[in-house]
Amino acid sequence: MRIGIIGGSGYAGGELLRLLIPHPEVEIALVTSRRFAGEHVYMIHPNLRGRTALRFAPLNPSELAEGCDLVFSAAPHGSSMGLAPALLEQGVKVIDVSADFRLRDPDDYPRWYGWKHSRPELLGRAVPGIPELHRDEIGKADLVACPGCMAVSSILALAPAVKAGFIDTERIVIDVKIGSSGGGSEPTLASHHPERFGGVRPYQVVGHRHTAEIEQELGSIRGGEVKVAFTPHAVNAARGILATCHVWLTRQVEERDVWKAYRGMYDGEPFIRIVKYRKGLYQLPDPKVVLGTNFCDIGFEMDGHVERLVVLSAIDNIVKGAAGQAVQCFNVMLGLDERTGLDLIGIH
């Protein structure tokens, strides 16, 4: 497949290049960057030195349409809705890593993102980029919308519990810790090293935009409304997410029932690992263990004192939370083994 990457100079774009350069079914035809047009990609992504001679090109939709069979868009939020329609009209498939097609209801965009969607007719056409939940639809899609990194970590953590029907779906509390790369490659005061280092900073404590995606996906599984309270924290790490999800049981549930729910839903999933051990340092999910990989590690603990189930999930926010998830969707669209180009072992 001839592949184009829009926004290749950002963190998600760099990970797409890292994963797709050695992919056996990919030829990268074009990678764009407005800021770095003409530069070798390894000048911005030095880990790619010696692996590619590609240069960044200016964004030209007609060149993408002529030279590519499929385009990954890692452009800033609000950009893809203006680019994707022309590509789709030319028969080019699109996998979008931004927020532009994640929400099905166009009225949700002014509420959660503060802008009106310019192409609402495409929202029903876009398939959520979560293979564990939408594999069949992704296989037939020409427009895939990958979820936000904190959203996918939370959705995968809670989907089996919601499907099993033993939790209160009107009271879900999610606490997320995320590394600084989640804020993107454009520097801000909040990402400035002296301000970030050594801190645990809550931000957008209520009303975070990822709440909409989580409620949408979990509500689809439940077949009704789901209410989520979501709060992220910026922590002293560059990569990684740990989502700690608190849910309350609605009936008598034993630990074996929870195991049954999670194994039943994720048995055979190549990138889901259930992590719940009684020995060792890493008895429950830890982002450190999944860095550089497409794994989502999920674990849980029962709290009989207040009839609470605590579910934890750990991912690399730039891989399973962005580029890796997109490549997994790409593999599904081509009918390939989903592990192609993603069979990576984490470092420790």
C-alpha positions, 0 to 999 in steps of 0.5 A: 500500500502506498501510504501518506502521513499528514503531520509527520513532524509531531510525536504521533507522526514520528511514531507512525514513521517508526512503525511503518518504515519497517512494515512489510506491506507499506511503501511511504509515498509522502509525509507532510509537515508545514514547518519542516518541508524539505527537511529529512525526517531524521532531522526531527526524528533522530531515531530514524537516522539510517532507516529512511531518506524521506523528506517532509513535503508541504501539504498538497491534498491533490498530491496525496490523492494521486500518490497514496492508497491510504492516508494517516492524518496526525494533523492538529484537531480541526484540520482533518475535517477539511482534508479527509473529504477530498481524499475520500472522494478520490477513493483514498482511505483515511485513518485519522488520529485527531479528534475530528471524527471521533464523536457521532453527534455533531452537537457534541463538538461545540460542547466538548471542543468549542467549534462547529463541525464543518462536515457532519455528514461524515460522522456517521461514516467514520468507524471508531478505531478500536479493533477490540470493539469494532473489528468487523466495521474497521475491516469494511471502513474507508474512514477510521477515527482513532480515539484519544489516548486517555479515552482508549485506555479508559474504554478498554479498561471498562468495556468488559465490566459494562458489558457484564452488567454488574456495575452502576453505569451512572457512577463511573469515576476515572483518574488518569495519569499521563506523561508530557508527550500527551500534550503534543510537540508544541511547547507551552508553559505547562510543558516547560521542564522546570514547571513540569518536573517533580509535579503531579498536576491536575488539569481540566479537572471537570469537563475534559473532552475525552469524557464524551468519547468514553461515554459514547463507547461505553454507552454503545456497549450498554445500550443506554446512557453512561455517566463518567466523571473523568479527571487527568493528571500531568505527571513527571514522565514523558510517555505513558498512561495509567487509568484508575477506574472506580466503579460500584457493583450493583449485585453480589460479584465474586472475583471469578466473575470479574475474571470471567468477564475480562477473559471472555471479552479479551481472550485471543486479543493480541494486544490486551494482557490481563495483569494481576499477580501475587508476586513481584514488583509489577503485580498490576499494570504499570505504564513503564512496562508497555512503553514503545509497545502496542499493549494495553495491560489491564488489572483489577482489585475488589473492594468489599468494604464499599462494594467497589471494583477498581480497574487499572489500565496502562498504555503507551499514549503515543503507541496504543494511544495513537500511532500503534492503534492506527497501524493496528486498524490499518492491518485490520483494513488490509486483512493482515495479521494485526501484529504486523509491524507491531510485534514489539517487546517493551524495554525494562 
